[in-house]
């Protein structure tokens, strides 16, 4: 989880500022605030119980129906940064 926290703080592909609002042993909730209009996106990470080293995530905008793929790009940038640290990604 410490590597994930490091990547969250250092990876800003969209120039949104990350704020960790909740952190437990198996869960992280991050708010990303846009630099211009102050829009907030929520990103959640959950480590399910068990022996498998898996993290599940969700990223979404609070307002609007279209985000210009910012959430998708953010998750991709986080995944690529984690892969450099030896994490594996499954999905797109």
C-alpha angles and dihedrals in degrees: 000000000000090000090052091051090050092050092047091055096043103040114079108154092158097039089243113145114238120222118185104218100172133019128174132160092278106019141058126185116193128184115206114202121202115238097227113034100016096240113166127220122191123223121184129190123193129186106206118218119261140066098292116101097230134143121193121201144190128194126185145154119246094214134040136014098258128047101179088249092291093137092049092048091047093053091046091052091048091049092050092049091050091048088058086059092053100268118139124226127210117193135030 
